[in-house]
Every structure is written in C-alpha cells, then in structure tokens.
Amino acid sequence: MIPSIKVNLTQFNNTLRRAIQESSRTAPEVINGHALGVANQAILLTEKANKSEMERILGQIGRAANLTKSGKVKKRGYGKRIIAEDSFAARIVNARRRDFAGPDYMLWGTALEEAARKLISARARTVAFIKSGWIWALRDLIAVVKGGRRTSPDKDARINQVRKGKAIPARGGSSGTFKATIENSSLIASGGKFQAKGPHSPMPIAERGLNAALNAELRNMEKHLRDKMTGAMKRAGAM
C-alpha cells in the first residue's frame, strides 16, 4: 500500500486561480512558480528528528578526538563514536541477528561494538529523510521556472542516487486545465524500514510539513495580490 499525504487544497487553489487571473504570465508559469514555492517551504518547514537525542537513546556517550596520521587533533570533523556498555543499539543489533539466524549468530565484544556504531551512524543519517524527498521535487521545478530560486537545503537532508521525490510541472495545452504535481516518495524509497506505525510514524511529520508549506505559500500569494491591488489603486488615484 502506497502511503498518501492528506492536505486540503481548496483555499490554496482558489487563491491560485486569482493569482493566475491577475498575472501577465501564463497559467502554467504561475502554477509552476507557486509549486516551486511550496517545495521550498516544505524543505524549510518539515520537521527532522533530534540527532543528538537519537544518538543518546541508542547509547552513544561521546565522540573520540579526530586525529591525523601523525596524532594531531584535526580542527574539523569528529572521531569514532563512543558507545556505552550494553547500549540500546547493541541490543537492537543482537535482537535482529538472533531473530534472523538464532543465538549463534549474535555478536560480542569489539564486533558488537562496531555493529552498534554502524547502526547509530545509519540512524543519524536519516534524521531528515522526509525533507530529502522535497529536494528532488524542487530540482525538477527549478529546471522549468524562470528565475526560480531554491532555499538552502538542510545539511542533514541528503540525496543519493535513489529518487525519493519528483515534480511534474504544469504544461501548456488546449484542455484549459493545468496541474503541477509534487511527490515525496521518501517513505517508499527507503524500502519500508522507516514506515513505523503509532507515535513513531513519519506520515504525520510529512503531512504537517506539507500543510505548513502550503499555508506559507498561500500567505505569499495573498500578500502579492494585496500589494498588486494597492499599487493599482495608488496609480488610479484611489489612495
């Protein structure tokens, strides 16, 4: 089952229609411009996990000094993760291995510590995986929006070769109906491992981020329309 994000587009679309009527640009140009605005806002407003808290819960108690080959401390970066004894991460590792192949497959000592360290590193890289889906959509829209600007992506919202989102821009045509589509497929691209249910489900996070983005772009549209009306009234001597 493909997860779907629930949003109410009624007010947004009504205001978008007004923006199209008041603009000298074509309908697809206006729609794509505001779709880009939504993607930008979604990157900014979608929540991400607290990386430090996640690492602490999993059992990381610090980081070793990051040293050069000569033994000097580097000015940038972090050294190896320091893991608490009997960390939650280690218990997760062995529980998975035991369930997969039995007690003989469990790890101990240095091997278990290294596996726990890798698990924490992998979890830390996912703190902004929902945001990363919006970046793919933004990239698609940047290519078609003249003068379109992108926000500075969150440094934790990394993208790789696996597409985790897309945008289908509105195109010109004779039908008179124009639509731009933004998709965030990060929950699908992740192979299902992040699709937890209950209080840890990422779906409410994705929904809150998109709704906040739509509301922010709606306010931008409304402000632009007010400013345009005020300017027209001043030129007509009505103000």
C-alpha positions as a Markdown table, in Angstrom:
| # | Residue | x | y | z |
|---|---|---|---|---|
| 1 | Met | 0.0 | 0.0 | 0.0 |
| 2 | Ile | 1.4 | 3.4 | -1.0 |
| 3 | Pro | 1.1 | 6.0 | 1.8 |
| 4 | Ser | -0.6 | 9.2 | 0.8 |
| 5 | Ile | -0.4 | 12.6 | 2.4 |
| 6 | Lys | -3.7 | 14.3 | 3.2 |
| 7 | Val | -4.0 | 18.0 | 2.5 |
| 8 | Asn | -6.9 | 20.4 | 1.9 |
| 9 | Leu | -6.2 | 22.4 | -1.3 |
| 10 | Thr | -9.5 | 24.3 | -1.5 |
| 11 | Gln | -8.3 | 27.7 | -0.3 |
| 12 | Phe | -4.9 | 27.4 | -1.9 |
| 13 | Asn | -6.4 | 26.6 | -5.3 |
| 14 | Asn | -9.0 | 29.4 | -5.1 |
| 15 | Thr | -6.2 | 31.9 | -4.4 |
| 16 | Leu | -4.1 | 30.4 | -7.1 |
| 17 | Arg | -6.9 | 31.0 | -9.6 |
| 18 | Arg | -7.0 | 34.7 | -8.6 |
| 19 | Ala | -3.2 | 34.9 | -9.0 |
| 20 | Ile | -3.5 | 33.5 | -12.5 |
| 21 | Gln | -6.2 | 36.0 | -13.4 |
| 22 | Glu | -4.1 | 38.9 | -12.1 |
| 23 | Ser | -0.8 | 37.8 | -13.7 |
| 24 | Ser | 0.7 | 38.7 | -17.1 |
| 25 | Arg | 2.3 | 35.2 | -17.1 |
| 26 | Thr | 0.7 | 32.1 | -18.5 |
| 27 | Ala | -1.2 | 29.8 | -16.2 |
| 28 | Pro | 1.4 | 27.0 | -16.3 |
| 29 | Glu | 4.1 | 29.6 | -15.4 |
| 30 | Val | 2.2 | 30.9 | -12.4 |
| 31 | Ile | 1.3 | 27.4 | -11.2 |
| 32 | Asn | 4.9 | 26.1 | -11.5 |
| 33 | Gly | 6.2 | 29.1 | -9.7 |
| 34 | His | 4.0 | 28.5 | -6.7 |
| 35 | Ala | 4.6 | 24.8 | -6.8 |
| 36 | Leu | 8.3 | 25.6 | -6.5 |
| 37 | Gly | 7.4 | 27.9 | -3.6 |
| 38 | Val | 5.6 | 25.0 | -1.9 |
| 39 | Ala | 8.6 | 22.7 | -2.4 |
| 40 | Asn | 11.0 | 25.3 | -1.0 |
| 41 | Gln | 8.8 | 25.9 | 2.1 |
| 42 | Ala | 8.4 | 22.1 | 2.6 |
| 43 | Ile | 12.2 | 21.8 | 2.9 |
| 44 | Leu | 12.3 | 24.5 | 5.4 |
| 45 | Leu | 9.2 | 23.5 | 7.5 |
| 46 | Thr | 9.2 | 19.7 | 7.5 |
| 47 | Glu | 10.5 | 18.6 | 10.9 |
| 48 | Lys | 13.5 | 16.4 | 11.4 |
| 49 | Ala | 14.5 | 14.2 | 14.2 |
| 50 | Asn | 16.7 | 15.4 | 17.0 |
| 51 | Lys | 20.0 | 13.8 | 16.0 |
| 52 | Ser | 21.7 | 14.2 | 19.4 |
| 53 | Glu | 18.8 | 12.8 | 21.3 |
| 54 | Met | 18.6 | 9.9 | 18.9 |
| 55 | Glu | 22.3 | 9.1 | 19.4 |
| 56 | Arg | 21.9 | 9.4 | 23.2 |
| 57 | Ile | 19.0 | 7.0 | 23.3 |
| 58 | Leu | 20.8 | 4.4 | 21.2 |
| 59 | Gly | 23.8 | 4.5 | 23.6 |
| 60 | Gln | 26.3 | 7.0 | 22.2 |
| 61 | Ile | 28.1 | 8.8 | 25.0 |
| 62 | Gly | 30.6 | 10.8 | 23.1 |
| 63 | Arg | 33.0 | 11.1 | 20.2 |
| 64 | Ala | 36.7 | 10.3 | 20.2 |
| 65 | Ala | 39.1 | 13.0 | 19.1 |
| 66 | Asn | 39.5 | 13.2 | 15.3 |
| 67 | Leu | 43.3 | 12.7 | 14.7 |
| 68 | Thr | 45.6 | 13.0 | 11.8 |
| 69 | Lys | 48.0 | 10.2 | 10.9 |
| 70 | Ser | 50.7 | 12.0 | 12.9 |
| 71 | Gly | 48.4 | 12.0 | 16.0 |
| 72 | Lys | 47.4 | 15.7 | 15.9 |
| 73 | Val | 43.8 | 16.7 | 16.5 |
| 74 | Lys | 42.0 | 17.8 | 13.4 |
| 75 | Lys | 40.2 | 21.1 | 13.5 |
| 76 | Arg | 37.1 | 19.8 | 11.7 |
| 77 | Gly | 35.1 | 16.6 | 11.9 |
| 78 | Tyr | 34.5 | 14.0 | 14.6 |
| 79 | Gly | 36.3 | 10.8 | 15.5 |
| 80 | Lys | 34.8 | 7.4 | 16.2 |
| 81 | Arg | 31.6 | 7.2 | 18.2 |
| 82 | Ile | 32.0 | 6.1 | 21.8 |
| 83 | Ile | 29.3 | 3.6 | 22.7 |
| 84 | Ala | 28.1 | 2.8 | 26.2 |
| 85 | Glu | 28.4 | -0.8 | 27.5 |
| 86 | Asp | 25.2 | -2.8 | 26.8 |
| 87 | Ser | 23.9 | 0.1 | 24.6 |
| 88 | Phe | 20.4 | 0.1 | 23.2 |
| 89 | Ala | 22.0 | 0.0 | 19.7 |
| 90 | Ala | 23.9 | -3.2 | 20.6 |
| 91 | Arg | 20.7 | -4.8 | 21.9 |
| 92 | Ile | 18.9 | -4.0 | 18.6 |
| 93 | Val | 21.8 | -5.5 | 16.6 |
| 94 | Asn | 21.7 | -8.8 | 18.5 |
| 95 | Ala | 18.0 | -9.0 | 18.6 |
| 96 | Arg | 17.9 | -8.7 | 14.9 |
| 97 | Arg | 20.6 | -11.2 | 14.4 |
| 98 | Arg | 19.0 | -13.7 | 16.9 |
| 99 | Asp | 15.6 | -13.4 | 15.2 |
| 100 | Phe | 17.3 | -13.9 | 11.8 |
| 101 | Ala | 19.5 | -16.9 | 12.5 |
| 102 | Gly | 19.4 | -17.8 | 16.1 |
| 103 | Pro | 21.6 | -17.2 | 19.2 |
| 104 | Asp | 24.8 | -18.5 | 17.5 |
| 105 | Tyr | 24.6 | -15.5 | 15.0 |
| 106 | Met | 24.8 | -12.9 | 17.8 |
| 107 | Leu | 27.9 | -10.7 | 18.2 |
| 108 | Trp | 30.0 | -9.9 | 21.2 |
| 109 | Gly | 32.9 | -7.7 | 22.2 |
| 110 | Thr | 34.6 | -5.5 | 19.5 |
| 111 | Ala | 32.5 | -6.9 | 16.7 |
| 112 | Leu | 29.2 | -6.0 | 18.5 |
| 113 | Glu | 30.5 | -2.5 | 19.4 |
| 114 | Glu | 31.4 | -1.8 | 15.8 |
| 115 | Ala | 28.0 | -3.1 | 14.6 |
| 116 | Ala | 26.2 | -0.9 | 17.1 |
| 117 | Arg | 28.3 | 2.1 | 16.0 |
| 118 | Lys | 27.3 | 1.4 | 12.4 |
| 119 | Leu | 23.6 | 1.2 | 13.4 |
| 120 | Ile | 23.8 | 4.6 | 15.1 |
| 121 | Ser | 25.6 | 6.2 | 12.1 |
| 122 | Ala | 22.9 | 4.8 | 9.8 |
| 123 | Arg | 20.1 | 6.2 | 12.1 |
| 124 | Ala | 21.8 | 9.6 | 12.3 |
| 125 | Arg | 21.8 | 9.9 | 8.5 |
| 126 | Thr | 18.0 | 9.5 | 8.4 |
| 127 | Val | 17.0 | 12.4 | 10.6 |
| 128 | Ala | 15.9 | 14.5 | 7.6 |
| 129 | Phe | 15.0 | 11.7 | 5.2 |
| 130 | Ile | 11.5 | 13.2 | 4.6 |
| 131 | Lys | 13.0 | 16.6 | 3.8 |
| 132 | Ser | 15.2 | 14.9 | 1.1 |
| 133 | Gly | 12.1 | 13.9 | -0.9 |
| 134 | Trp | 11.1 | 17.6 | -1.3 |
| 135 | Ile | 14.6 | 18.4 | -2.7 |
| 136 | Trp | 14.0 | 16.1 | -5.7 |
| 137 | Ala | 10.7 | 17.9 | -6.4 |
| 138 | Leu | 12.4 | 21.2 | -6.1 |
| 139 | Arg | 15.1 | 20.2 | -8.6 |
| 140 | Asp | 12.6 | 19.2 | -11.2 |
| 141 | Leu | 10.7 | 22.6 | -10.8 |
| 142 | Ile | 13.9 | 24.7 | -10.8 |
| 143 | Ala | 14.5 | 23.4 | -14.3 |
| 144 | Val | 11.2 | 24.9 | -15.7 |
| 145 | Val | 10.6 | 28.0 | -13.5 |
| 146 | Lys | 12.3 | 31.1 | -15.0 |
| 147 | Gly | 14.3 | 32.9 | -12.3 |
| 148 | Gly | 13.2 | 30.3 | -9.7 |
| 149 | Arg | 15.2 | 30.3 | -6.5 |
| 150 | Arg | 15.8 | 27.5 | -4.2 |
| 151 | Thr | 16.2 | 27.5 | -0.5 |
| 152 | Ser | 19.4 | 26.4 | 1.1 |
| 153 | Pro | 18.8 | 22.7 | 1.8 |
| 154 | Asp | 19.1 | 21.4 | 5.3 |
| 155 | Lys | 22.6 | 19.9 | 5.6 |
| 156 | Asp | 21.1 | 16.7 | 7.0 |
| 157 | Ala | 18.7 | 16.4 | 4.1 |
| 158 | Arg | 21.0 | 14.4 | 1.8 |
| 159 | Ile | 20.1 | 12.9 | -1.5 |
| 160 | Asn | 21.6 | 10.0 | -3.2 |
| 161 | Gln | 21.1 | 8.1 | -6.5 |
| 162 | Val | 17.7 | 6.7 | -5.3 |
| 163 | Arg | 15.0 | 9.2 | -6.3 |
| 164 | Lys | 12.9 | 10.0 | -3.3 |
| 165 | Gly | 10.5 | 12.5 | -4.9 |
| 166 | Lys | 9.7 | 14.3 | -8.1 |
| 167 | Ala | 7.6 | 17.1 | -9.6 |
| 168 | Ile | 5.6 | 17.1 | -12.8 |
| 169 | Pro | 5.3 | 20.7 | -13.9 |
| 170 | Ala | 2.1 | 22.1 | -15.4 |
| 171 | Arg | 2.3 | 22.3 | -19.2 |
| 172 | Gly | 0.5 | 24.4 | -21.8 |
| 173 | Gly | -2.3 | 22.7 | -23.8 |
| 174 | Ser | -5.7 | 23.1 | -25.3 |
| 175 | Ser | -7.6 | 21.4 | -22.5 |
| 176 | Gly | -7.8 | 24.6 | -20.3 |
| 177 | Thr | -6.9 | 22.5 | -17.2 |
| 178 | Phe | -3.4 | 22.9 | -15.8 |
| 179 | Lys | -1.9 | 21.0 | -12.9 |
| 180 | Ala | 1.5 | 20.7 | -11.2 |
| 181 | Thr | 2.3 | 17.6 | -9.2 |
| 182 | Ile | 4.7 | 17.3 | -6.3 |
| 183 | Glu | 5.6 | 13.9 | -4.9 |
| 184 | Asn | 7.7 | 12.9 | -1.9 |
| 185 | Ser | 8.3 | 9.2 | -2.1 |
| 186 | Ser | 10.9 | 9.0 | 0.7 |
| 187 | Leu | 8.8 | 6.6 | 2.6 |
| 188 | Ile | 8.7 | 4.2 | -0.3 |
| 189 | Ala | 12.3 | 4.7 | -1.5 |
| 190 | Ser | 13.5 | 3.8 | 2.0 |
| 191 | Gly | 12.3 | 0.2 | 1.5 |
| 192 | Gly | 9.7 | 0.4 | 4.2 |
| 193 | Lys | 12.2 | 0.4 | 7.1 |
| 194 | Phe | 11.1 | 3.9 | 8.2 |
| 195 | Gln | 7.3 | 3.2 | 7.9 |
| 196 | Ala | 6.7 | 2.7 | 11.6 |
| 197 | Lys | 3.2 | 2.8 | 12.9 |
| 198 | Gly | 1.9 | 4.5 | 16.0 |
| 199 | Pro | 3.6 | 7.5 | 17.6 |
| 200 | His | 6.8 | 7.0 | 15.6 |
| 201 | Ser | 5.1 | 7.0 | 12.2 |
| 202 | Pro | 6.8 | 9.5 | 9.8 |
| 203 | Met | 3.5 | 10.2 | 8.0 |
| 204 | Pro | 2.2 | 12.9 | 10.4 |
| 205 | Ile | 5.6 | 14.6 | 10.1 |
| 206 | Ala | 5.3 | 14.6 | 6.3 |
| 207 | Glu | 1.7 | 15.8 | 6.4 |
| 208 | Arg | 2.5 | 18.7 | 8.9 |
| 209 | Gly | 5.4 | 19.8 | 6.8 |
| 210 | Leu | 3.4 | 19.9 | 3.5 |
| 211 | Asn | 0.4 | 21.6 | 5.2 |
| 212 | Ala | 2.7 | 24.2 | 6.7 |
| 213 | Ala | 4.4 | 24.7 | 3.3 |
| 214 | Leu | 1.0 | 25.2 | 1.6 |
| 215 | Asn | -0.1 | 27.7 | 4.2 |
| 216 | Ala | 3.2 | 29.7 | 3.9 |
| 217 | Glu | 2.9 | 29.8 | 0.1 |
| 218 | Leu | -0.8 | 30.8 | 0.4 |
| 219 | Arg | 0.2 | 33.8 | 2.6 |
| 220 | Asn | 2.8 | 34.7 | 0.0 |
| 221 | Met | 0.2 | 34.7 | -2.8 |
| 222 | Glu | -2.3 | 36.7 | -0.7 |
| 223 | Lys | 0.4 | 39.3 | 0.1 |
| 224 | His | 1.4 | 39.6 | -3.6 |
| 225 | Leu | -2.3 | 40.1 | -4.6 |
| 226 | Arg | -2.8 | 42.7 | -1.9 |
| 227 | Asp | 0.4 | 44.6 | -2.9 |
| 228 | Lys | -0.7 | 44.5 | -6.5 |
| 229 | Met | -4.1 | 45.8 | -5.8 |
| 230 | Thr | -2.7 | 48.6 | -3.6 |
| 231 | Gly | -0.3 | 49.6 | -6.3 |
| 232 | Ala | -3.1 | 49.7 | -8.9 |
| 233 | Met | -5.3 | 51.8 | -6.6 |
| 234 | Lys | -2.4 | 54.3 | -6.0 |
| 235 | Arg | -1.8 | 54.7 | -9.7 |
| 236 | Ala | -5.5 | 55.3 | -10.2 |
| 237 | Gly | -5.5 | 57.9 | -7.5 |
| 238 | Ala | -7.9 | 56.0 | -5.3 |
| 239 | Met | -5.5 | 56.1 | -2.4 |
